């Protein structure tokens, strides 16, 4: 009988590599640990082979030490599992010799001996990783095998790293021979890094400050005048949020190159913060204004050009503040503060524009920043609350739902218009937090209302529609508050569809699949096309109030409303007329076949208590000639209808 065999079920006989084919038929080499089992009892060999083949080990077997050494001489083995009691040479002697000849192998001893001295001798002389008593526990044995193989892997890796370290030390010692020249080069590099931004290669804030001081000194001596342009990117945060910081770094680098290309050779371009850049330009006395206007316009156009990241088009803009040496600042810090103030004004009034510094801006900026702090606090403390404007089915004079609107009543400022705090919240990236808070509170308010079928409608910003996580966030809130998705309708504006139409389509599809209705808001004022209406499968369209309110005085608006209603009917979508303010508009809309209405005529935005009172009082609305108005809780600072 052969002295060593291998189980026919455990792969190739004398190798730790096996071949496997994937679904496409490609063949890959798969490395498998090789285990040599040594025991003079065939039953033991068979049992161990069946056990060890389960994790796809390659298992070799030998019935004697001689057969085992024959295998070891011709085949790389990772682990030896040996019985203690064998003829001629016992397990302790075999493992001790195996350790001397093949020290890289791991060794496990199986023993039925009860004499501790024999076991100790085997451990000491054979370098045994662990011994197990017969009969063994399968789980314990498999765990020990796995640990032994991992120990071997780590030992080999440590040896490899040690050798690599030694090699690197040798290289380092050789490198030190020419260290003088290298030190000089490194010193120059450190000095360069101390003056430059590592990502873009532009000058950093430190160099900019020195250049500004030089420019101020030159202007004070009657020399050339200089201007400081502070540039802050618009829509940069969504790039990081949606595409990751690698995309953000690409945008910053590309903007830096465009700025350098747009200025003259002697001008200074610096990156002074996350998405802030600065340019110092020399201008002729008396022509600084004209030069600044021309340069700022050129920079804005250059920055706005699209960039491509992994097949996606990314577009950012910029707002620019301009300050003059030494009119607007007597030192670098003062000039930077002046330019920052002007930039902030541009960002607040019209993003993608530029502004020159004026002294009165300082006080306005302080007030604006105080307002920003208050907005952040209001969002954090849940002070921005939902109010509700009625949505009415004008076909049967039935109140069927409410649109959720954000309202903020500050203890110091009083009622703050959404036209004031919403743009600030957008700028600070707080809209997702406000949306989540409003929806959660609205679900809780609606749970207390007597009409369980009342629908809620919620506006979603264009920025949110670019976030693929939006659907899971909204549905998570509905689930936590036990609010049926079928009672929620979200509204998106036409401008939200410009950009990443693929993400918008995926988000809206996920919401509709969960039962949420999707309405296209302010229809007719943006960039929608029949393609968008068909592809995104809206459930409803809302006709903008500018068309509704001008129907009686403008024939063109009247025809536009007719066309919108006809298009909605053709696509099987009901239509909502916004801005309904009197009975005559209701009558006109009813004649045109409009389905729903919203506006001050039916009620302004009202508190949850007022909405509950309206629902309790009205199974249906009264005659529209006597419309219901909201109570004291309404806030009329921003028309929502």
Buried (B, 14 or more C-beta within 10 A) or exposed (E): EEEBBBBEEBBEBEEBEBEEEEEEEEEEEEEBBBBBBBBBEEEBBBBBBEBBBEEBBBBBBBBBBEBBBBBBEEBEBBBBBBBBBBEEBBBBBBBBBBBEEBEEBBBBBBBEBEEEEBBEBBBEBBBBBBBBBEEBEEEEBBEBBEBBBEBBEEEEEEEEEEEEEEEEEEEEEEEEEEEEEEEEEEEEEEEEEEBBBEEBBBBBBEBBBBBBBBBBEBBEEEEBBBBBBBBBBBBBBBBBBBBEEEBBBBBBBBBBBBBBEBBEEEBBBBBBEEBBBBBBBBBEEEEBEEBBEEBBEEBBEBBBEEBEBEEBEBBBBBBBBBBBBBBBBEEBEBBBBBBBBBBBBBBBEEBBBBBBBEEEBEEBBEEBEEBBEBBBEBBEEEBBBBBBBBBBBBEEBBBBBBBBBBBBBBEEBEEBEBEBBBEBBBBBEBBBBBBBBBBBBBBBBBEEBEBEEBBBBBBBBBBBBBBBEBBEBBBEBBEEBEBBBEBBBBBBBBBBBBBBBEBBBBBBBBBBEBEBBBBBBBBBBBEBEEEBBEBBEBBBBBBBBBBBBBBEEEEEBBEBBEEBBEBBEEEEBBBBBBBBBBBEBBEBBBEBEBBBBBBBBBBBBBBBEBBBBBBEEBEEBEEBEEBBBBBEBBBEBBBBB
